[in-house]
Amino acid sequence: MTDLPPTGDSLIRHDALVDLMARIFERHGCSETVARILAANCAGCERDGSFSHGVFRIPGYVGSLKSGWVDGRAVPVLEEAGPAFLRVDAANGFAQPALEAARPRLMEMARAGGMALLAIRNSHHFSALWPDVEPFAREGLVALSVVNSFACVVPHGGHSAVYGTNPMAFATPCAGGEPIVFDQAASSMANGDVRIAAREGHDLPPGYGVDRDGTPTTDPRAVLDGGALLPFGGHKGASIAFLIEVLSAALTGGRFSFEVDWSAHPGAETPHTGQLLILIDPARGGNAGFAERVLTLTDRVRAAGQTRMPGDRRHVHRARTDAEGIPLGNAKLAELRALA
């Protein structure tokens, strides 16, 4: 295995992929700090098998930067709104650097008061959400985050898009092993997975999307061309999408998904909205054995027949790619090199 193999399907080390991606981000207008944060995020997604948010996303990041839609050199501004309430104005930059800038003070607040809330506004989030919460669980905290997107999901019984895919992510420590981490959209599937299906010529399952006329369709191209996804679980998923719009936009001061308008910035793809993150110190919950109690629950879930807990697949994939390298096809690697 080499850092950047010249030919054929390649195996690339995680740190080498981070370096390559950082060069891409810097070349297209990011500061060195922002470039490294975004590169670590994207490379981590690719390493862990979250392919719809890894290398696949790089052209979208580049398009948003080149169009002037997002500021790759933005410096987040922190504002303390209370003993446990931290606000961040991302200054039309990416959400991940805003979170990174807030992390030390947010951790202090959570340790001091038992919980802390982070409200990020004026931000662009274009990645998976689990990388935002997993590190906090590794520090012994419970973390919950929600983020809205651009309008691509119809409300229950509706015919036109109002909500974003609106994911929520949750992470908790668990005794004796990796954190339990889930990241799931309020839509029937992630928009990135729809784009991958369209690229590879796969149909969507029935009941996942509608075309521009509001007619049910399994064609991912019709969903992307003026159509929309459906919320998962009918009215229940739609209610969660509504909740996430309120928490991510109305509460933080960000934009609703239907307010995102990048029409004046051809090539832009990053949603310009908001994000909310809540941290809880489980030691304040009156249960000194919190992580062991979580393990008791997961053991019972497995005994009941569930063979895989949330995050298990990513942890297995991470261990394998850390040992063997991250597989990248020659064409994809050549594309990254060209962008760098």
Summary of the structure (lengths in Angstrom):
residues: 340
radius of gyration: 19.9
end to end distance: 20.8
largest distance: 57.3
contacts: 1200
relative contact order: 0.17
helix: 44%
strand: 20%
